[in-house]
Amino acid sequence: MITRKYLPGLLGPVLLLAGCELMAPQPPMEDPVLVKLDDIERRLEALERVLASGSLIDLTVQVDDLERQTADILGRTEALEHSSEGTTDRQRDLYVDLDDRIRDLERNLQSRAAVVPAASVSMPGQLPVPGGSDRENYEAAFELLKQQQYDTAGVAFQQFLISFPDSQLADNAQYWLAEAYYVTDRFEEALIQFQLVLSGYPRSRKLPDALLKIGYSNYELGRWDSARAALERVRGEFADSTAARLADQRLKRMDDEGH
């Protein structure tokens, strides 16, 4: 039986062990930004697997969405500048890796222009839905674009603009016509069509995206001054837009490449 005389001596080690347990460091909570980056990384890996199977059209939309998400996360970097050096270095490495992989995906998408089945090609000057409304024809043309029938989609959007010049969808049709050229590496034609978005639809919501793609097209053509001018204009005139963040990304890449 333990007497009171020995009780203090027994309690001392017990209390010491309890104190050490309470003072033991707790594992740090994982940075939510890093969690988001890891999620994007996993999604990119999934995209690359799908890309190998040749599923192009959904990738075009998904890559664009991932670029925007990456650019949005990149905008938070400044708020994390005072975090630990290891976390900041890891974030920067992830950003560079994501940007490089998205760039590779873009190039693969552009190089995999689909062969248009002869049976599905519309005759020149013919609307996809003869006698249909502007919306029906716009949706049909856009569906051709989604099906990777870029030449056919281009013809459909051209005829749409001829048949429905006053449509509320005309600016979108003009933009996607330009995109049909851009995605198949026809950058000269794409430049002309993206310029028509700027000159013909100065209030269009597609304006920052068209200007961004003008910068991208000039970049692909090696016209560094023109590319920089367009990208800086996006950044200056549409500062709060996703296009501006993407333009800033491309400008930083040009700086790194010495252009």
Residue, then its C-alpha position, 0 to 999 in steps of 0.5 A: m500500500i502506497t503511503r503519503k510519504y511516497l506519493p509526491g515522489l510517484l506523482g512527480p514522474v507522472l506529471l512530468l510525462a503528462g506535461c511532455e505529452l501536452m507540450a509535444p508539437q502538433p503536426p502542422m495543417e497542410d497549406p490549402v493552396l498546396v492542396k489545390l496545386d496537388d489537385i490540379e497536378r492530378r487533374l493534369e496527369a489525367l488529362e495527359r492520359v486522355l490526350a494519349s487516347g486522342s480525345l481532343i475536344d474535351l481537352t481543349v476546354q479542360v486545358d483552358d479551365l486549368e490554365r485559368q485555375t493555375a493563373d488564379i492560384l498564381g495570383r495568391t503568391e504575393a500573399l504567401e511571400h512571407s511564408s516559410e522558404g520551403t513552402t514558397d520554393r515548392q509553390r514556385d516549382l509547382y507553378v513552373d511545372l504546371d505551366d510547362r505541362i499546360r504548354d506541352l498540352e497546348r502544343n499537342l492539342q494544336s498538332r492533333a487537328a482531326v481529319v474531317p469525315a467527307a460525309s459531314v462537310s457542309m457545302p461552301g456557303q451553306l448553313p449547318v441548319p438551313g432555314g434555322s435561327d441564328r442560335e440554332n446555327y451558332e450551336a451547330a457550328f460550335e458543335l462542329l468545333k467540339q467534334q474537332q471538325y475545324d475546317t467545317a466549323g470555320v466555314a459554318f461560322q463564316q456563313f453564320l456571320i454572313s447570314f446573321p451579321d446583327s446577331q447577338l452571337a456574332d462576336n462569339a462566332q467571330y472569336w470561335l472562327a479565329e480559334a478554329y484557325y489558331v488551334t490548327d496552327r494557322f496563326e496568320e489567319a487567326l491573327i486576322q480573325f482575332q483582330l476582327v473581334l477587336s475592330g468589329y465588336p469593341r464592346s464584346r466580352k470576348l475582347p480580352d480573350a481575343l487580344l490575349k490570343i493575338g499576343y499568343s499568335n504573334y508569340e508563335l510566329g516569333r514576332w516578339d515585339s507585337a506579342r509583347a505589345a498585345l499582352e501588355r495591352v491586355r494587362g493594362e486594359f483588363a487588369d482584373s481579368t483572367a486574361a490579364r493574369l494569363a498575359d502576365q504569365r506569358l510575358k514572364r515566360m518571354d522574359d525568361e526566354g530572353h524575348 
